[in-house]
Amino acid sequence: MKRTLSLYDMDSILRNAGADRVSECASNKLAELLEDAAGQLMFEAKLLARHAGRSQISARDIYLAADFIKARA
């Protein structure tokens, strides 16, 4: 699957979190994990929007989806 998050942005996130040096592999892995988590979050949010009779996902759907995912963890 093609990644949509840039390695530069992943490098910046890791450096802002305190890393002095960041490998390309680390940036790739962070992008993979974030995109997988976002995909799961959007899947749940889409279910919530459909359940409410809407086709548009709202911020509230995303918050509720995040709560559902946290509760299952």
KAZI-V401814 format. One record per residue. N is the residue number from 0. OMEGA is omega as a letter, one per 20 degrees, with the letter a starting at -180 (999 if undefined). Layout:
((N	OMEGA) (N	OMEGA))
This chain:
((0	r) (1	r) (2	r) (3	r) (4	a) (5	r) (6	r) (7	r) (8	r) (9	r) (10	r) (11	r) (12	a) (13	r) (14	r) (15	r) (16	r) (17	r) (18	r) (19	r) (20	a) (21	r) (22	r) (23	r) (24	r) (25	r) (26	r) (27	a) (28	r) (29	r) (30	r) (31	a) (32	r) (33	r) (34	r) (35	r) (36	r) (37	r) (38	r) (39	r) (40	a) (41	r) (42	r) (43	r) (44	r) (45	r) (46	r) (47	r) (48	r) (49	r) (50	r) (51	r) (52	a) (53	r) (54	a) (55	r) (56	r) (57	r) (58	r) (59	r) (60	a) (61	r) (62	a) (63	r) (64	r) (65	r) (66	r) (67	a) (68	r) (69	a) (70	r) (71	a) (72	999))
